[in-house]
């Protein structure tokens, strides 16, 4: 739910159909926190905690750098996010070169995404943050509709574009930081699902956001079922992480959506 909804939010915020929850760097910060916790041999309890704290630190750092004369510039935000992600993943590769094979295996599961057993208390905390971010985005759904038409038009119609941008960025980043801290990096959900929903429902965020939440959650549950049932046999040395399944399904789906969109233009 969080990945798909954040994908809708970031694509609207940046007015870029290729934007996804991980392109703005928050996921890179969360991943670096998780890998650092594993590399320092901290208790497994501290892995999501350090990951979430790193995600929050990354969110505020990126927000600070992306401001130009007190305004949140979407193009600067996108560029800084990409550069920040590149830096964090370089640091992750550096840590990988220092850890043992056992820790390397744990890091690999974090990097490709995994829905292994999560304690109810931690899951409840993540769910609260996700629903909080979702409600804020729903509140700004009408404003997002106007912003996608252009900043000047939205401002003329009474939308405080700068305030909406800040709320959308912080709420979506909070959702991603919370989910990455417990599930690792699960790709393509936030990129492909929003496009699929828009094909059937149009661009009205009052409908797209709830539909993306349901579709994203359903897609990930199905992918997890496939990884646990279909690819769980003696032919496989280990259970495939859910992130592998979402990439195998999501990438061809996204290529199809791009091709379909090019034909309709």
WOHUWO-V402234 format. One record per helix or strand of 3 or more residues. SS is the DSSP state (helix for helix, strand for strand). FROM is the first residue (numbers start at 0). LEN is the number of residues. If there is no record, write none. Layout:
ss=[SS SS]
from=[FROM FROM]
len=[LEN LEN]
This chain:
ss=[helix helix helix helix helix helix helix helix helix helix helix helix]
from=[1 25 43 73 100 119 140 150 160 188 204 241]
len=[13 14 23 23 12 20 7 6 23 13 26 23]
